[in-house]
Amino acid sequence: MRVVSRKAIIKYYEKHSTSKTALEEWFFKIRKCTPSNLNELKETFNSVDYVGNNRFVFNIKGNDYRLVAIILFPSLKVYIRWIGTHAEYDKQNVKIV
């Protein structure tokens, strides 16, 4: 898959250094997979959830962090919409992020 902008990941882990390794692992893992649907995506990321409106939530670093992305399966593109802690995620409306 093609992550349209890696800058969001870098920007986040520059402020939250404990997330760097896990976010980098996610980035390299997502780039290598080529799923055509949620079930195939779950083969690589078993903790991913679909929350509607083409948005998917990934648990990062044992659920310390969450990453919300728009995934367009036909074009294999990933748009990172939001990264934050689990507590911050609970305050978000991820369908509009």
PLY file of the C-alpha trace (Angstrom):
ply
format ascii 1.0
element vertex 97
property float x
property float y
property float z
element edge 96
property int vertex1
property int vertex2
end_header
0.00 0.00 0.00
1.07 3.56 -0.51
1.04 5.82 2.54
0.33 9.21 1.02
2.20 11.16 3.68
4.67 9.78 6.21
5.07 13.28 7.68
2.19 12.76 10.13
4.00 9.78 11.64
7.32 11.59 11.90
5.71 14.70 13.33
3.93 12.64 15.97
6.92 10.60 17.13
9.15 13.68 17.25
6.84 14.92 20.02
6.15 11.46 21.53
9.42 9.55 21.28
8.04 6.38 22.92
5.84 5.86 19.87
8.64 5.97 17.28
9.54 2.29 17.00
5.94 1.11 16.92
4.87 3.73 14.35
7.84 2.94 12.12
6.99 -0.78 12.33
3.41 0.00 11.34
4.59 2.13 8.42
6.88 -0.52 6.97
4.32 -3.25 7.52
1.49 -1.33 5.81
3.73 -0.53 2.83
4.38 -4.22 2.22
0.79 -5.46 2.37
-1.63 -5.43 -0.55
-5.07 -6.23 0.88
-8.23 -5.88 -1.15
-10.57 -5.77 1.86
-10.75 -5.66 5.66
-10.41 -9.42 6.09
-7.15 -9.44 4.17
-5.94 -6.39 6.10
-6.64 -8.26 9.35
-4.22 -10.97 8.22
-1.43 -8.43 8.70
-3.01 -6.21 11.39
-5.24 -8.37 13.57
-6.23 -5.43 15.79
-7.51 -3.14 13.03
-11.14 -2.06 13.19
-13.39 -0.48 10.58
-15.28 2.50 12.02
-17.17 3.64 8.93
-16.63 6.22 6.22
-13.55 4.36 4.88
-11.80 4.89 8.23
-9.80 2.21 9.99
-8.37 2.31 13.50
-5.06 0.61 14.24
-3.87 -0.17 17.75
-0.23 0.84 18.04
2.25 -0.32 20.68
-0.06 -2.62 22.57
-2.93 -0.16 22.35
-0.96 2.72 23.91
-1.59 4.68 20.73
-4.19 4.68 18.00
-3.85 5.60 14.37
-6.87 6.46 12.22
-6.45 6.14 8.48
-8.59 6.30 5.39
-7.89 3.26 3.23
-8.85 3.05 -0.40
-8.43 -0.61 -1.29
-8.83 -0.33 -5.10
-5.89 2.11 -5.35
-4.03 0.70 -2.30
-3.69 4.15 -0.75
-3.57 5.02 2.94
-4.25 8.52 4.23
-3.32 9.07 7.87
-6.01 11.19 9.49
-5.10 11.13 13.15
-2.57 9.69 15.64
-2.89 9.90 19.41
-3.05 8.07 22.69
-5.84 5.69 23.55
-7.28 8.26 25.99
-7.23 10.99 23.32
-8.89 8.61 20.87
-11.79 8.05 23.25
-12.56 11.79 22.96
-12.53 11.81 19.12
-15.29 11.25 16.61
-13.18 9.13 14.30
-15.76 9.13 11.51
-15.06 12.80 10.86
-11.35 12.96 11.70
0 1
1 2
2 3
3 4
4 5
5 6
6 7
7 8
8 9
9 10
10 11
11 12
12 13
13 14
14 15
15 16
16 17
17 18
18 19
19 20
20 21
21 22
22 23
23 24
24 25
25 26
26 27
27 28
28 29
29 30
30 31
31 32
32 33
33 34
34 35
35 36
36 37
37 38
38 39
39 40
40 41
41 42
42 43
43 44
44 45
45 46
46 47
47 48
48 49
49 50
50 51
51 52
52 53
53 54
54 55
55 56
56 57
57 58
58 59
59 60
60 61
61 62
62 63
63 64
64 65
65 66
66 67
67 68
68 69
69 70
70 71
71 72
72 73
73 74
74 75
75 76
76 77
77 78
78 79
79 80
80 81
81 82
82 83
83 84
84 85
85 86
86 87
87 88
88 89
89 90
90 91
91 92
92 93
93 94
94 95
95 96
